[in-house]
C-alpha cells in the first residue's frame, strides 16, 4: 500500500512540476509575442528552458517539503523506510512545529522578494492612457510577484536580468542548502543513510541541472544571442 501511494504521489508531483515549468515558458513566450521586435523561442530554446525550470523548481520543492515534513519527536516503526519509517509525535502544546517554522520562512522570503521587486520600480501597472504610475497597483503587483518568487524567478522588466538572477538563485541556493541540511541532521528516526543522502543529492543535482541549463540557454539558445547561421537556425 505504501509503495502504491508513493508511486501515485511521485507521478502527480512530476506532472505538476512539468505543468508549472511549461506554464512559465508559455508566459514568457506570450510576452514575446506581444512585442513584434522580439524574436520567438525555437524548439531547442524551449527544451532548455523546460529543463531549467524543472530543475530549479524541483530542487526548491524537495528542500521545502522535506524540511516541513520533519517532526521534533518521532519513534521508528517496525516496518517502513524513508518517510514511512517513523511515527509522528509532535507535542500538541508546542506551537513551533516544523510546518509552522516553514510558514515563517515562507513569509520572510515573500516579504524580502516583495520589497526587492518593488524597489526595482517596474511600472508594470502604469495607466494605459498616459503612462502615469499607479503606486497602489504597483505594490499589489510586487506582492503577487513576491509570492511567485518563493519558488521561481520571473524577469518582469525588459532590462538585462543577469544581476537579478544572480541574487535570486544565490539566495535560493543558500536557503535550499540550509533547509535540506537541517533535514539531514534532524531526521534521525529515518535511519537509512542511502535515503537521506539521496534526498540531499537530488536537491543539489537538480539545482545544478537548472543552473547548467541557464548557462546553456543564454550562451547558445537565447533568441538574441549572436551565433553563426548554422547554430541559430537550429536554436531559433
C-alpha positions in Angstrom: 0.0 0.0 0.0 2.8 2.4 0.9 4.6 1.7 -2.4 1.5 2.3 -4.4 0.8 5.5 -2.6 4.4 6.8 -3.2 4.2 5.9 -6.9 1.0 7.8 -7.3 2.4 10.8 -5.4 5.6 10.8 -7.4 3.6 10.7 -10.7 1.3 13.5 -9.6 4.2 15.7 -8.4 6.2 15.1 -11.6 3.2 16.1 -13.7 2.6 19.2 -11.6 6.3 20.3 -11.9 6.2 19.7 -15.7 2.9 21.7 -15.9 4.4 24.6 -13.8 7.6 24.7 -15.9 5.6 24.7 -19.1 3.3 27.4 -17.9 6.3 29.6 -17.1 7.7 29.1 -20.6 4.3 29.8 -22.2 4.0 33.0 -20.1 7.4 34.3 -21.3 6.6 33.3 -24.9 3.3 35.3 -24.8 5.3 38.3 -23.6 7.5 38.0 -26.6 4.5 37.5 -28.9 3.1 40.9 -27.7 6.3 42.6 -28.9 6.9 42.3 -32.6 10.5 43.3 -32.4 11.4 40.5 -30.0 12.3 37.1 -31.7 10.5 34.0 -30.7 11.9 30.9 -29.0 12.7 27.9 -31.1 12.4 24.2 -30.1 15.9 23.9 -28.6 15.5 27.0 -26.6 12.1 25.8 -25.3 13.5 22.4 -24.3 16.5 24.0 -22.5 14.1 26.4 -20.6 11.9 23.5 -19.6 14.9 21.7 -18.1 16.0 24.9 -16.4 12.6 25.5 -14.8 12.0 21.8 -13.8 15.4 21.6 -12.2 15.2 24.8 -10.1 11.5 24.3 -9.0 12.0 20.6 -8.2 15.1 21.4 -6.0 13.1 24.1 -4.3 10.0 22.0 -3.7 12.0 19.0 -2.4 14.0 21.1 0.1 11.0 22.9 1.4 8.7 19.8 1.6 11.4 17.8 3.3 12.0 20.4 6.0 8.3 20.8 6.5 7.9 17.1 7.0 10.2 17.0 10.0 8.9 16.1 13.4 10.6 17.2 16.7 9.8 13.9 18.3 9.4 10.7 16.5 9.5 7.0 17.0 10.7 4.4 14.4 8.2 2.0 13.0 8.8 -1.8 12.9 8.4 -1.7 9.1 8.8 1.1 6.6 11.6 3.1 5.2 12.2 6.8 4.5 9.2 8.9 5.3 7.3 5.8 6.2 9.9 4.8 8.7 8.7 6.8 11.6 5.5 7.8 13.5 4.6 11.5 14.1 5.0 12.5 17.8 4.8 16.3 17.7 3.9 17.8 21.1 0.4 19.3 20.7 1.4 22.0 23.2 4.4 23.1 21.0 3.3 25.9 18.6 6.6 25.9 16.7 6.5 22.6 14.8 8.5 22.4 11.6 5.4 23.1 9.3 4.9 26.3 11.3 8.5 27.2 11.0 8.3 26.6 7.3 5.4 29.1 7.1 7.6 31.7 8.9 10.4 31.1 6.3 7.8 31.4 3.5 6.6 34.7 5.0 10.1 36.1 5.4 11.1 35.2 1.9 7.9 36.6 0.5 8.4 39.9 2.3 12.0 40.1 1.1 11.1 39.4 -2.5 8.2 41.9 -2.4 10.4 44.7 -1.2 13.1 43.7 -3.7 10.8 43.7 -6.6 9.0 46.9 -5.6 12.4 48.7 -5.3 13.0 47.8 -9.0 10.1 50.2 -10.0 8.9 48.1 -12.9 5.9 50.5 -13.7 4.1 47.4 -14.9 0.7 48.8 -13.8 1.0 52.2 -15.4 -2.1 53.9 -16.8 -2.6 52.8 -20.4 -3.7 56.3 -21.4 -0.9 58.4 -20.2 1.7 56.0 -18.7 1.2 57.6 -15.3 2.4 55.3 -12.5 -0.3 53.8 -10.1 1.6 53.2 -6.8 -1.0 51.0 -5.1 -1.4 48.7 -8.1 2.4 48.5 -8.3 2.5 47.5 -4.7 -0.1 44.8 -5.3 1.8 43.6 -8.3 5.0 43.4 -6.3 3.2 41.5 -3.6 1.9 38.9 -6.1 5.3 38.6 -7.8 7.0 38.3 -4.4 4.9 35.2 -3.7 5.8 33.7 -7.2 9.5 34.3 -6.3 9.2 31.9 -3.4 9.6 29.1 -6.0 10.9 30.6 -9.3 12.4 33.6 -10.9 10.5 35.7 -13.5 12.0 38.5 -15.4 9.4 41.2 -15.0 11.4 44.0 -16.5 12.7 44.4 -20.1 16.2 45.1 -18.9 19.3 42.9 -18.5 18.5 40.4 -15.7 21.9 39.0 -15.0 22.3 40.7 -11.6 18.8 40.0 -10.5 19.0 36.3 -11.5 22.4 36.0 -9.7 20.9 37.4 -6.5 17.8 35.3 -6.6 19.5 32.0 -7.4 22.3 32.6 -4.9 19.6 33.2 -2.2 17.6 30.1 -3.1 20.8 28.0 -3.2 21.6 29.1 0.3 18.1 28.6 1.5 17.8 25.1 -0.1 21.1 24.0 1.3 20.3 25.1 4.8 16.8 23.6 4.8 17.9 20.2 3.4 21.0 20.3 5.7 18.8 20.7 8.7 16.5 17.9 7.5 19.5 15.6 7.1 20.7 16.3 10.6 17.3 16.2 12.3 15.6 13.2 10.6 17.5 10.8 12.8 14.5 8.4 13.0 14.9 7.7 9.3 17.9 5.6 9.8 18.6 4.6 6.2 21.7 6.5 5.2 21.0 5.9 1.4 17.6 7.6 1.8 19.0 10.7 3.5 21.9 11.0 1.1 19.7 10.5 -2.0 17.4 13.3 -0.9 20.2 15.7 -0.3 21.9 14.8 -3.5 18.7 15.1 -5.5 18.3 18.8 -4.4 21.8 19.7 -5.3 21.8 17.8 -8.6 18.5 19.3 -9.7 19.7 22.7 -8.9 23.0 22.1 -10.8 20.9 20.8 -13.7 18.9 24.0 -13.7 22.0 26.2 -13.4 23.7 24.5 -16.3 20.5 25.0 -18.4 20.6 28.7 -17.7 24.2 29.0 -18.9 23.3 26.9 -22.0 20.3 29.0 -22.8 22.0 32.3 -22.5 25.1 31.2 -24.2 23.6 29.4 -27.2 19.8 29.3 -27.4 18.7 32.8 -26.4 16.9 34.4 -29.4 19.1 37.5 -29.2 22.4 35.6 -28.8 24.9 36.3 -31.6 25.5 32.9 -33.2 26.7 31.7 -36.5 24.0 30.8 -39.0 24.0 27.1 -38.5 23.6 27.2 -34.7 21.0 30.0 -34.9 18.9 28.0 -37.4 18.9 25.1 -35.0 18.0 27.1 -31.9 15.5 29.5 -33.3 
